[in-house]
Amino acid sequence: MPLKIYPMLMAGVFISLFLCLSACSEEKPDELQIRELIGQAESYAEQRDSGALLDLLSEDFSGRNHLDKKAVRG
């Protein structure tokens, strides 16, 4: 194999490998996950569904003045 073709072949192999691995990834980017969560919260708020809205809070939620998920639920 001529030496000029070898680097191009290796670059092609690495690019193909990268594309295959990135295509197999199913995890959404953090920004997209956050945007979806905000959209979901907005929808619940518009529907006045406080239970579903509170379900979006994590169990270790901590707000101002020592407010936690249990205190928010009332």
Biopython code that builds the backbone (N, CA, C, O; Angstrom):
import numpy as np
from Bio.PDB.StructureBuilder import StructureBuilder

atoms = [
    (1, "MET", "N", (0.852, -1.175, 0.000)),
    (1, "MET", "CA", (0.000, 0.000, 0.000)),
    (1, "MET", "C", (0.900, 1.240, 0.000)),
    (1, "MET", "O", (1.793, 1.353, 0.840)),
    (2, "PRO", "N", (0.676, 2.156, -0.921)),
    (2, "PRO", "CA", (1.497, 3.373, -0.965)),
    (2, "PRO", "C", (1.354, 4.167, 0.328)),
    (2, "PRO", "O", (0.288, 4.177, 0.943)),
    (3, "LEU", "N", (2.413, 4.823, 0.731)),
    (3, "LEU", "CA", (2.424, 5.573, 1.988)),
    (3, "LEU", "C", (1.462, 6.758, 1.977)),
    (3, "LEU", "O", (0.989, 7.157, 3.041)),
    (4, "LYS", "N", (1.160, 7.329, 0.830)),
    (4, "LYS", "CA", (0.251, 8.467, 0.774)),
    (4, "LYS", "C", (-1.187, 8.059, 1.062)),
    (4, "LYS", "O", (-1.961, 8.871, 1.569)),
    (5, "ILE", "N", (-1.558, 6.845, 0.758)),
    (5, "ILE", "CA", (-2.928, 6.378, 0.962)),
    (5, "ILE", "C", (-3.154, 5.958, 2.415)),
    (5, "ILE", "O", (-4.268, 6.093, 2.921)),
    (6, "TYR", "N", (-2.139, 5.459, 3.087)),
    (6, "TYR", "CA", (-2.278, 4.939, 4.451)),
    (6, "TYR", "C", (-2.859, 5.964, 5.433)),
    (6, "TYR", "O", (-3.802, 5.624, 6.148)),
    (7, "PRO", "N", (-2.343, 7.210, 5.507)),
    (7, "PRO", "CA", (-2.938, 8.179, 6.447)),
    (7, "PRO", "C", (-4.396, 8.483, 6.115)),
    (7, "PRO", "O", (-5.216, 8.665, 7.015)),
    (8, "MET", "N", (-4.712, 8.538, 4.842)),
    (8, "MET", "CA", (-6.101, 8.804, 4.455)),
    (8, "MET", "C", (-6.990, 7.638, 4.836)),
    (8, "MET", "O", (-8.125, 7.830, 5.273)),
    (9, "LEU", "N", (-6.474, 6.428, 4.671)),
    (9, "LEU", "CA", (-7.238, 5.228, 5.048)),
    (9, "LEU", "C", (-7.477, 5.208, 6.556)),
    (9, "LEU", "O", (-8.586, 4.919, 7.005)),
    (10, "MET", "N", (-6.453, 5.512, 7.330)),
    (10, "MET", "CA", (-6.590, 5.523, 8.790)),
    (10, "MET", "C", (-7.563, 6.615, 9.237)),
    (10, "MET", "O", (-8.359, 6.406, 10.152)),
    (11, "ALA", "N", (-7.496, 7.769, 8.591)),
    (11, "ALA", "CA", (-8.432, 8.843, 8.927)),
    (11, "ALA", "C", (-9.865, 8.401, 8.632)),
    (11, "ALA", "O", (-10.775, 8.666, 9.417)),
    (12, "GLY", "N", (-10.058, 7.735, 7.510)),
    (12, "GLY", "CA", (-11.375, 7.226, 7.152)),
    (12, "GLY", "C", (-11.887, 6.210, 8.150)),
    (12, "GLY", "O", (-13.069, 6.210, 8.496)),
    (13, "VAL", "N", (-10.992, 5.334, 8.618)),
    (13, "VAL", "CA", (-11.369, 4.325, 9.614)),
    (13, "VAL", "C", (-11.775, 5.001, 10.923)),
    (13, "VAL", "O", (-12.790, 4.635, 11.515)),
    (14, "PHE", "N", (-10.998, 5.978, 11.380)),
    (14, "PHE", "CA", (-11.316, 6.661, 12.635)),
    (14, "PHE", "C", (-12.607, 7.462, 12.534)),
    (14, "PHE", "O", (-13.399, 7.480, 13.476)),
    (15, "ILE", "N", (-12.824, 8.117, 11.412)),
    (15, "ILE", "CA", (-14.062, 8.876, 11.228)),
    (15, "ILE", "C", (-15.260, 7.930, 11.211)),
    (15, "ILE", "O", (-16.291, 8.218, 11.819)),
    (16, "SER", "N", (-15.125, 6.812, 10.520)),
    (16, "SER", "CA", (-16.213, 5.829, 10.475)),
    (16, "SER", "C", (-16.503, 5.271, 11.860)),
    (16, "SER", "O", (-17.661, 5.120, 12.250)),
    (17, "LEU", "N", (-15.448, 4.967, 12.596)),
    (17, "LEU", "CA", (-15.615, 4.445, 13.954)),
    (17, "LEU", "C", (-16.301, 5.473, 14.844)),
    (17, "LEU", "O", (-17.206, 5.128, 15.604)),
    (18, "PHE", "N", (-15.884, 6.722, 14.758)),
    (18, "PHE", "CA", (-16.498, 7.784, 15.551)),
    (18, "PHE", "C", (-17.977, 7.933, 15.221)),
    (18, "PHE", "O", (-18.808, 8.046, 16.122)),
    (19, "LEU", "N", (-18.305, 7.934, 13.942)),
    (19, "LEU", "CA", (-19.700, 8.080, 13.540)),
    (19, "LEU", "C", (-20.549, 6.905, 14.010)),
    (19, "LEU", "O", (-21.689, 7.092, 14.436)),
    (20, "CYS", "N", (-20.004, 5.708, 13.937)),
    (20, "CYS", "CA", (-20.744, 4.524, 14.397)),
    (20, "CYS", "C", (-20.992, 4.585, 15.895)),
    (20, "CYS", "O", (-22.095, 4.301, 16.361)),
    (21, "LEU", "N", (-19.970, 4.955, 16.641)),
    (21, "LEU", "CA", (-20.122, 5.016, 18.099)),
    (21, "LEU", "C", (-21.070, 6.128, 18.512)),
    (21, "LEU", "O", (-21.868, 5.944, 19.431)),
    (22, "SER", "N", (-21.001, 7.267, 17.860)),
    (22, "SER", "CA", (-21.898, 8.362, 18.235)),
    (22, "SER", "C", (-23.335, 8.062, 17.827)),
    (22, "SER", "O", (-24.268, 8.529, 18.480)),
    (23, "ALA", "N", (-23.527, 7.301, 16.773)),
    (23, "ALA", "CA", (-24.880, 6.930, 16.346)),
    (23, "ALA", "C", (-25.500, 5.934, 17.321)),
    (23, "ALA", "O", (-26.721, 5.884, 17.465)),
    (24, "CYS", "N", (-24.681, 5.157, 17.978)),
    (24, "CYS", "CA", (-25.186, 4.159, 18.923)),
    (24, "CYS", "C", (-25.570, 4.789, 20.259)),
    (24, "CYS", "O", (-26.298, 4.179, 21.042)),
    (25, "SER", "N", (-25.103, 5.972, 20.521)),
    (25, "SER", "CA", (-25.379, 6.641, 21.784)),
    (25, "SER", "C", (-26.842, 7.066, 21.834)),
    (25, "SER", "O", (-27.322, 7.747, 20.929)),
    (26, "GLU", "N", (-27.552, 6.666, 22.887)),
    (26, "GLU", "CA", (-28.964, 6.992, 23.032)),
    (26, "GLU", "C", (-29.200, 8.086, 24.061)),
    (26, "GLU", "O", (-30.323, 8.573, 24.192)),
    (27, "GLU", "N", (-28.175, 8.478, 24.786)),
    (27, "GLU", "CA", (-28.344, 9.478, 25.830)),
    (27, "GLU", "C", (-28.516, 10.857, 25.208)),
    (27, "GLU", "O", (-27.762, 11.258, 24.322)),
    (28, "LYS", "N", (-29.515, 11.565, 25.688)),
    (28, "LYS", "CA", (-29.777, 12.915, 25.189)),
    (28, "LYS", "C", (-28.792, 13.873, 25.846)),
    (28, "LYS", "O", (-28.370, 13.652, 26.981)),
    (29, "PRO", "N", (-28.427, 14.933, 25.139)),
    (29, "PRO", "CA", (-27.559, 15.947, 25.745)),
    (29, "PRO", "C", (-28.252, 16.577, 26.962)),
    (29, "PRO", "O", (-29.480, 16.641, 27.020)),
    (30, "ASP", "N", (-27.463, 17.033, 27.918)),
    (30, "ASP", "CA", (-27.999, 17.627, 29.148)),
    (30, "ASP", "C", (-28.946, 18.785, 28.851)),
    (30, "ASP", "O", (-30.012, 18.892, 29.457)),
    (31, "GLU", "N", (-28.554, 19.649, 27.919)),
    (31, "GLU", "CA", (-29.394, 20.805, 27.611)),
    (31, "GLU", "C", (-30.778, 20.378, 27.124)),
    (31, "GLU", "O", (-31.784, 20.983, 27.495)),
    (32, "LEU", "N", (-30.828, 19.348, 26.303)),
    (32, "LEU", "CA", (-32.113, 18.869, 25.793)),
    (32, "LEU", "C", (-32.956, 18.274, 26.916)),
    (32, "LEU", "O", (-34.167, 18.488, 26.961)),
    (33, "GLN", "N", (-32.324, 17.531, 27.821)),
    (33, "GLN", "CA", (-33.054, 16.959, 28.958)),
    (33, "GLN", "C", (-33.637, 18.057, 29.834)),
    (33, "GLN", "O", (-34.771, 17.948, 30.298)),
    (34, "ILE", "N", (-32.864, 19.118, 30.061)),
    (34, "ILE", "CA", (-33.336, 20.226, 30.897)),
    (34, "ILE", "C", (-34.493, 20.951, 30.216)),
    (34, "ILE", "O", (-35.490, 21.285, 30.857)),
    (35, "ARG", "N", (-34.355, 21.192, 28.913)),
    (35, "ARG", "CA", (-35.424, 21.870, 28.172)),
    (35, "ARG", "C", (-36.718, 21.057, 28.205)),
    (35, "ARG", "O", (-37.803, 21.619, 28.355)),
    (36, "GLU", "N", (-36.602, 19.735, 28.064)),
    (36, "GLU", "CA", (-37.791, 18.878, 28.114)),
    (36, "GLU", "C", (-38.439, 18.917, 29.492)),
    (36, "GLU", "O", (-39.664, 18.957, 29.603)),
    (37, "LEU", "N", (-37.627, 18.906, 30.536)),
    (37, "LEU", "CA", (-38.149, 18.959, 31.906)),
    (37, "LEU", "C", (-38.858, 20.288, 32.163)),
    (37, "LEU", "O", (-39.921, 20.314, 32.782)),
    (38, "ILE", "N", (-38.279, 21.381, 31.695)),
    (38, "ILE", "CA", (-38.914, 22.692, 31.861)),
    (38, "ILE", "C", (-40.231, 22.740, 31.095)),
    (38, "ILE", "O", (-41.223, 23.271, 31.594)),
    (39, "GLY", "N", (-40.243, 22.191, 29.894)),
    (39, "GLY", "CA", (-41.474, 22.139, 29.106)),
    (39, "GLY", "C", (-42.553, 21.321, 29.791)),
    (39, "GLY", "O", (-43.728, 21.688, 29.784)),
    (40, "GLN", "N", (-42.142, 20.208, 30.383)),
    (40, "GLN", "CA", (-43.079, 19.358, 31.122)),
    (40, "GLN", "C", (-43.637, 20.114, 32.327)),
    (40, "GLN", "O", (-44.841, 20.075, 32.581)),
    (41, "ALA", "N", (-42.770, 20.797, 33.063)),
    (41, "ALA", "CA", (-43.207, 21.570, 34.234)),
    (41, "ALA", "C", (-44.158, 22.679, 33.812)),
    (41, "ALA", "O", (-45.166, 22.919, 34.478)),
    (42, "GLU", "N", (-43.847, 23.353, 32.715)),
    (42, "GLU", "CA", (-44.713, 24.418, 32.214)),
    (42, "GLU", "C", (-46.100, 23.871, 31.864)),
    (42, "GLU", "O", (-47.116, 24.495, 32.171)),
    (43, "SER", "N", (-46.131, 22.719, 31.229)),
    (43, "SER", "CA", (-47.395, 22.095, 30.849)),
    (43, "SER", "C", (-48.225, 21.742, 32.084)),
    (43, "SER", "O", (-49.431, 21.989, 32.116)),
    (44, "TYR", "N", (-47.577, 21.162, 33.102)),
    (44, "TYR", "CA", (-48.287, 20.812, 34.338)),
    (44, "TYR", "C", (-48.818, 22.066, 35.037)),
    (44, "TYR", "O", (-49.926, 22.067, 35.574)),
    (45, "ALA", "N", (-48.014, 23.134, 35.024)),
    (45, "ALA", "CA", (-48.440, 24.377, 35.664)),
    (45, "ALA", "C", (-49.649, 24.969, 34.939)),
    (45, "ALA", "O", (-50.590, 25.443, 35.576)),
    (46, "GLU", "N", (-49.618, 24.938, 33.608)),
    (46, "GLU", "CA", (-50.751, 25.463, 32.840)),
    (46, "GLU", "C", (-52.014, 24.647, 33.079)),
    (46, "GLU", "O", (-53.119, 25.189, 33.052)),
    (47, "GLN", "N", (-51.857, 23.343, 33.313)),
    (47, "GLN", "CA", (-52.997, 22.465, 33.586)),
    (47, "GLN", "C", (-53.411, 22.518, 35.047)),
    (47, "GLN", "O", (-54.396, 21.899, 35.448)),
    (48, "ARG", "N", (-52.649, 23.264, 35.837)),
    (48, "ARG", "CA", (-52.868, 23.367, 37.284)),
    (48, "ARG", "C", (-52.818, 21.998, 37.967)),
    (48, "ARG", "O", (-53.592, 21.707, 38.879)),
    (49, "ASP", "N", (-51.878, 21.166, 37.495)),
    (49, "ASP", "CA", (-51.676, 19.823, 38.043)),
    (49, "ASP", "C", (-50.502, 19.869, 39.018)),
    (49, "ASP", "O", (-49.373, 19.525, 38.667)),
    (50, "SER", "N", (-50.787, 20.301, 40.251)),
    (50, "SER", "CA", (-49.716, 20.482, 41.234)),
    (50, "SER", "C", (-49.055, 19.168, 41.625)),
    (50, "SER", "O", (-47.856, 19.136, 41.901)),
    (51, "GLY", "N", (-49.825, 18.082, 41.651)),
    (51, "GLY", "CA", (-49.245, 16.791, 42.007)),
    (51, "GLY", "C", (-48.187, 16.351, 41.017)),
    (51, "GLY", "O", (-47.101, 15.922, 41.407)),
    (52, "ALA", "N", (-48.505, 16.459, 39.722)),
    (52, "ALA", "CA", (-47.533, 16.082, 38.683)),
    (52, "ALA", "C", (-46.341, 17.033, 38.703)),
    (52, "ALA", "O", (-45.204, 16.613, 38.490)),
    (53, "LEU", "N", (-46.601, 18.303, 38.956)),
    (53, "LEU", "CA", (-45.531, 19.288, 39.017)),
    (53, "LEU", "C", (-44.582, 18.974, 40.175)),
    (53, "LEU", "O", (-43.363, 19.041, 40.020)),
    (54, "LEU", "N", (-45.144, 18.633, 41.327)),
    (54, "LEU", "CA", (-44.301, 18.306, 42.478)),
    (54, "LEU", "C", (-43.553, 16.991, 42.276)),
    (54, "LEU", "O", (-42.470, 16.804, 42.831)),
    (55, "ASP", "N", (-44.117, 16.087, 41.493)),
    (55, "ASP", "CA", (-43.422, 14.830, 41.208)),
    (55, "ASP", "C", (-42.126, 15.053, 40.443)),
    (55, "ASP", "O", (-41.238, 14.200, 40.458)),
    (56, "LEU", "N", (-42.015, 16.193, 39.776)),
    (56, "LEU", "CA", (-40.786, 16.503, 39.035)),
    (56, "LEU", "C", (-39.634, 16.875, 39.963)),
    (56, "LEU", "O", (-38.471, 16.794, 39.569)),
    (57, "LEU", "N", (-39.951, 17.283, 41.199)),
    (57, "LEU", "CA", (-38.893, 17.618, 42.155)),
    (57, "LEU", "C", (-38.163, 16.363, 42.590)),
    (57, "LEU", "O", (-38.784, 15.325, 42.823)),
    (58, "SER", "N", (-36.847, 16.454, 42.701)),
    (58, "SER", "CA", (-36.072, 15.309, 43.174)),
    (58, "SER", "C", (-36.296, 15.124, 44.671)),
    (58, "SER", "O", (-36.715, 16.050, 45.365)),
    (59, "GLU", "N", (-36.016, 13.935, 45.154)),
    (59, "GLU", "CA", (-36.221, 13.637, 46.577)),
    (59, "GLU", "C", (-35.310, 14.475, 47.459)),
    (59, "GLU", "O", (-35.647, 14.743, 48.612)),
    (60, "ASP", "N", (-34.161, 14.896, 46.935)),
    (60, "ASP", "CA", (-33.234, 15.692, 47.741)),
    (60, "ASP", "C", (-33.355, 17.191, 47.440)),
    (60, "ASP", "O", (-32.406, 17.948, 47.648)),
    (61, "PHE", "N", (-34.537, 17.618, 46.944)),
    (61, "PHE", "CA", (-34.778, 19.032, 46.669)),
    (61, "PHE", "C", (-34.577, 19.849, 47.932)),
    (61, "PHE", "O", (-34.986, 19.450, 49.022)),
    (62, "SER", "N", (-33.942, 20.994, 47.766)),
    (62, "SER", "CA", (-33.723, 21.905, 48.890)),
    (62, "SER", "C", (-33.879, 23.327, 48.380)),
    (62, "SER", "O", (-33.154, 23.759, 47.483)),
    (63, "GLY", "N", (-34.827, 24.050, 48.957)),
    (63, "GLY", "CA", (-35.075, 25.431, 48.557)),
    (63, "GLY", "C", (-34.662, 26.400, 49.649)),
    (63, "GLY", "O", (-33.954, 26.044, 50.590)),
    (64, "ARG", "N", (-35.121, 27.630, 49.499)),
    (64, "ARG", "CA", (-34.801, 28.649, 50.502)),
    (64, "ARG", "C", (-35.445, 28.313, 51.843)),
    (64, "ARG", "O", (-36.458, 27.617, 51.911)),
    (65, "ASN", "N", (-34.838, 28.820, 52.895)),
    (65, "ASN", "CA", (-35.353, 28.664, 54.263)),
    (65, "ASN", "C", (-35.590, 27.201, 54.619)),
    (65, "ASN", "O", (-36.575, 26.873, 55.281)),
    (66, "HIS", "N", (-34.692, 26.321, 54.180)),
    (66, "HIS", "CA", (-34.737, 24.890, 54.504)),
    (66, "HIS", "C", (-35.991, 24.209, 53.976)),
    (66, "HIS", "O", (-36.490, 23.266, 54.590)),
    (67, "LEU", "N", (-36.490, 24.666, 52.869)),
    (67, "LEU", "CA", (-37.661, 24.092, 52.251)),
    (67, "LEU", "C", (-37.255, 22.825, 51.504)),
    (67, "LEU", "O", (-36.351, 22.858, 50.668)),
    (68, "ASP", "N", (-37.918, 21.711, 51.802)),
    (68, "ASP", "CA", (-37.637, 20.463, 51.104)),
    (68, "ASP", "C", (-38.891, 19.968, 50.404)),
    (68, "ASP", "O", (-39.936, 20.614, 50.476)),
    (69, "LYS", "N", (-38.799, 18.831, 49.728)),
    (69, "LYS", "CA", (-39.933, 18.322, 48.947)),
    (69, "LYS", "C", (-41.138, 18.035, 49.843)),
    (69, "LYS", "O", (-42.277, 18.302, 49.460)),
    (70, "LYS", "N", (-40.890, 17.501, 51.011)),
    (70, "LYS", "CA", (-41.975, 17.182, 51.937)),
    (70, "LYS", "C", (-42.712, 18.446, 52.373)),
    (70, "LYS", "O", (-43.939, 18.450, 52.462)),
    (71, "ALA", "N", (-41.977, 19.503, 52.642)),
    (71, "ALA", "CA", (-42.583, 20.772, 53.053)),
    (71, "ALA", "C", (-43.373, 21.411, 51.906)),
    (71, "ALA", "O", (-44.395, 22.055, 52.142)),
    (72, "VAL", "N", (-42.911, 21.238, 50.690)),
    (72, "VAL", "CA", (-43.610, 21.794, 49.539)),
    (72, "VAL", "C", (-44.953, 21.090, 49.360)),
    (72, "VAL", "O", (-45.957, 21.727, 49.042)),
    (73, "ARG", "N", (-44.963, 19.788, 49.565)),
    (73, "ARG", "CA", (-46.206, 19.012, 49.433)),
    (73, "ARG", "C", (-47.235, 19.434, 50.495)),
    (73, "ARG", "O", (-48.445, 19.356, 50.283)),
    (74, "GLY", "N", (-46.714, 19.877, 51.629)),
    (74, "GLY", "CA", (-47.622, 20.374, 52.687)),
    (74, "GLY", "C", (-48.086, 19.352, 53.599)),
    (74, "GLY", "O", (-48.847, 19.647, 54.521)),
]
sb = StructureBuilder()
sb.init_structure("model")
sb.init_model(0)
sb.init_chain("A")
sb.init_seg("    ")
for serial, (resi, resn, name, xyz) in enumerate(atoms, 1):
    if name == "N":
        sb.init_residue(resn, " ", resi, " ")
    sb.init_atom(name, np.array(xyz, "f"), 0.0, 1.0, " ", f" {name:<3s}", serial, name[0])
structure = sb.get_structure()
